[in-house]
Amino acid sequence: MNKGLSWTEREYDYAVEKGVPVLGFVLKEGCAWKATYIDKGPTVKHLNKFKKKIQSKPVSFWENSSNLQTEVILALSKQIQSTPRDGWIRSSEGLSSLTANELARLSEENRVLRTQIADFVQQAAPDIGIEVHKGSCSLYPREDDQFNLTWRISIALELICTLRRGVAVGFKNNNLKIAIQLGNSNPMVLKTYFSMPGGVQKSELRIDGPMSFNMHGALENVPHNWDNHQDGLVTLSLYPIGYDGCYQLTIPIVPGISKGNSLEWDVVCDKVTSIGFVPSFNTNEQPS
């Protein structure tokens, strides 16, 4: 006690003085109560005076802990709805213009950094190991050209791929490119497609672990020239879905044993150069 007032009563009086809403919860008269919790002596007079003060305003009465819990929840809900108030820090006092501007700047910086991180992740293509297991290349006359004036060149490669780091990546037939250069001639870009080891042609391929597949390329109406039968270089470009660039390999080919009117080349698998992922600004235009 201090000047006859308990700390609870002093807090009550201070709230009333400051205009803070107060909620009173008074024990019902006559309900069962432990004797050890009942005030005795001179404090009873002060307690009864405080209870009378509280009951000068609307109060709730309770008789046990469960009942008190219910009364408190109901009274608080009504008070919040009927008398909405500012929090401990009022919105008009909580932030200065300087703080608000700094928060806005940091928010914009956070947005920019998130965008840059997303772009970096998008550009950081998975690390894929690509090996050429075997292959063949042929230049031969078209069956419908009895004078052997126009020829067809084709190449078949069996590739073994391993996803060494990163997420699974996909490729489509229209995002592949095989170019062949024989001697000092201009490179020839072939029409390309996938197939699985069993021969089933695929329009799209997904690499999510070790796997093997075949790549085929062909070009019609190739002018025939026996001087074409010389060393050459095959450039293989695979453009992954969702990434700006391609995986590139260069594959040497050397003249093989010809069969009739057909010119053959052997693929030199142990001389393959894997360039890895090349960003778009270092590559030619993607295949259409």
Residue pairs with C-beta under 8 A, 6 or more apart in sequence:
1 43
1 46
2 10
4 46
5 13
5 46
6 46
6 50
8 50
9 46
9 50
9 53
12 22
12 50
12 53
12 54
15 21
15 22
16 22
21 79
21 83
21 85
22 57
23 59
23 60
23 72
23 75
23 76
23 79
24 54
24 55
24 57
24 58
24 59
24 60
25 59
25 60
25 61
25 62
25 68
25 71
25 72
25 75
26 51
26 54
26 55
26 59
26 60
26 61
26 62
27 33
27 61
27 62
27 63
28 61
28 62
28 63
31 63
31 64
39 47
60 71
60 72
60 74
60 75
61 71
62 68
62 71
95 103
122 242
122 243
122 244
123 243
123 244
123 245
123 279
124 166
125 166
125 169
125 240
125 243
125 245
125 247
125 277
126 163
126 164
126 165
126 166
126 167
126 168
126 169
126 240
127 163
127 164
127 165
127 166
127 276
127 277
128 161
128 162
128 163
128 164
128 169
128 207
128 247
128 277
129 161
129 162
129 164
129 274
130 159
130 160
130 161
130 238
130 247
130 249
130 274
131 159
131 160
131 161
131 269
131 272
131 274
132 157
132 158
132 159
132 249
132 251
132 267
132 269
132 272
133 158
133 159
133 160
133 212
133 269
134 157
134 158
134 267
134 269
135 155
135 156
135 157
135 158
135 251
135 267
135 269
136 155
136 156
136 264
136 265
136 266
136 267
137 153
137 154
137 155
137 156
137 180
137 232
137 234
137 253
137 264
137 265
137 266
137 267
138 153
138 154
138 155
138 262
138 263
138 264
138 265
139 151
139 152
139 153
139 222
139 224
139 228
139 229
139 262
139 263
140 151
140 152
140 261
140 262
140 263
141 148
141 150
141 151
141 152
141 224
141 261
141 262
142 150
142 151
142 152
142 220
145 151
148 224
148 261
149 224
150 220
150 221
150 222
150 223
150 224
151 221
151 222
151 223
151 224
152 218
152 219
152 220
152 221
152 222
153 180
153 188
153 190
153 218
153 219
153 222
154 190
154 216
154 217
154 218
154 219
155 178
155 180
155 190
155 216
155 217
155 218
155 234
156 214
156 215
156 216
157 214
157 215
157 216
157 234
157 236
157 251
157 267
158 197
158 212
158 213
158 214
159 212
159 213
159 214
159 215
160 210
160 211
160 212
161 207
161 210
161 211
161 212
161 213
162 209
162 210
163 169
163 207
163 208
163 209
163 210
168 206
168 207
168 208
169 206
169 207
169 240
169 241
169 242
169 243
170 204
170 205
170 206
170 207
170 240
170 241
170 242
171 194
171 204
171 205
171 206
171 207
171 238
171 239
171 240
171 241
172 203
172 204
172 205
172 241
173 192
173 193
173 194
173 202
173 203
173 204
174 287
174 288
175 238
175 239
175 240
175 241
175 286
175 287
176 192
176 193
176 194
176 215
176 237
176 238
176 239
176 287
177 189
177 192
177 235
177 236
177 237
177 238
177 239
177 246
177 286
177 287
178 189
178 190
178 192
178 215
178 217
178 234
178 235
178 236
178 237
179 187
179 188
179 189
179 190
179 234
179 235
179 237
180 187
180 188
180 190
180 217
180 232
180 233
180 234
180 235
180 253
181 187
181 188
181 232
181 233
181 235
182 228
182 230
182 231
182 232
183 227
183 228
183 230
183 231
183 232
185 228
187 235
188 219
188 222
189 219
189 287
190 217
190 218
190 219
191 217
191 218
191 219
192 215
192 216
192 217
192 287
193 201
193 202
193 215
193 216
194 201
194 202
194 203
194 204
194 205
194 213
194 214
194 215
194 216
195 201
195 202
195 213
195 214
195 215
195 216
196 202
196 213
196 214
197 212
197 213
197 214
202 213
205 213
215 236
226 263
228 263
229 255
229 258
229 263
230 255
231 252
231 253
231 254
231 255
232 252
232 253
232 254
232 265
233 250
233 251
233 252
233 253
234 250
234 251
234 252
234 253
234 267
235 248
235 249
235 250
235 251
236 248
236 249
236 250
236 251
237 246
237 247
237 248
237 283
237 287
238 246
238 247
238 248
239 245
239 246
239 286
239 287
240 246
240 247
243 277
244 279
244 280
245 277
245 278
245 279
245 280
245 282
245 283
246 277
246 278
246 280
246 283
246 286
247 275
247 276
247 277
247 278
248 274
248 275
248 276
248 278
248 283
249 272
249 273
249 274
249 275
250 272
250 273
250 275
251 267
251 268
251 269
251 271
251 272
252 267
252 268
252 271
252 272
253 265
253 266
253 267
253 268
254 265
254 266
254 268
255 263
255 264
255 265
255 266
256 264
256 265
256 266
257 264
258 264
280 286
